[in-house]
């Protein structure tokens, strides 16, 4: 049975949403994998802000207490691990 106009538009909208989510995930992965060891301090700050903004668009935050979020702690540790910091 052929799709109605409304069904076709809904499928098109879902496809565009899927494409946007895929691009955000690819961007997020690229940001996570970026080597920041040779970056200037200002560039690292910009990189972390981009990473945070992208993450907030993709993943919901889970409140741990009034000051911290579980997922943010995980990402910071993961990011520092790959950027050469050993404090975590």
Buried (B, 14 or more C-beta within 10 A) or exposed (E): EEEEEEEEEEEEEEEEEEEEEEEBEEBBEEBBEBEBEEBEEEEBEEBBEBBBEBBEEEEEEEEEEEEEBEBBEEBBEEBBEEBEEEEE
